[in-house]
């Protein structure tokens, strides 16, 4: 099995460049089984969120696994309903209880909505108290990211956004590079949208390397310096998703995949008021 590489965050903390996501795995036994299998095959980063409704299952799985907590990079995300200084402090403490841990490696603000200034300052307090090792954000565009950087003490270590071959976020990445903020991809396989797995370019490159379209797409992301958190409840797919560290794309292949960029989301439109209303009304 290929060994996952680490990236160094802007505060010096090491983070695996590939982790295991648990979005939409809400069944208790399936979630626990999936996390334990992911840890068994070599994943050392687990990404959950308050809005995934499975933090307690993830915590149970880690506790029951043979892997020490200190060897696992554990991420959760705060939902906007829990934003605001005190609300965020309370909600992170609750998340730690559910996750059976007294510290978190990374805590992310899940959406650029509601009182994220107050929420971020709460994360800064927890960071100063060494209860969290790194602070991140999610779904922040370039303007929102720049505003946050200008007005907070701690520069975000991570911005987790929709990033895949059809939405490569090159402008956001270039700006964040100025502050050494890493980009982390959610939906690195675009959840199969836009006929992802049948894409001719990905499959042609995959045939040459004896890899699948998914493996080529994941390799493109990690070779571009992007952190990935693919999800699967099938152990064989978990293993396949890890087999991206034993081959390399050449410049021609990288350019061909770069040209697939549509520079738009396949999921959300934050300029749509109905979308903003839906996210703000979502209860956790």
Buried (B, 14 or more C-beta within 10 A) or exposed (E): EEEBEBBEBBEEBEBBBBBBBBBEBEEEEBBBBBBBBBBEBBBBBBBBBBBBBBBBBBBBBBEEBEEEBEEBBBBBBBBBBBBBBEBBBEBBEEBBEBBBBEBBBBBBBBBBBBBBBBBBBBBBBBBEEEBBBBBBBBBBBBEBBBEBBEEBEBBBBBBBBBBBBBBBBEEBBEBBEEEEBBBBBBBBBBBEEBEBEEBEBBBEBBEEBEBBBBBBBBBBBBBBEBBBBBBBBEBEBBBBBBBBBEBEBEEEBBEBBEEBBEEEBBEBEBEEEEEBEEBEEEEB
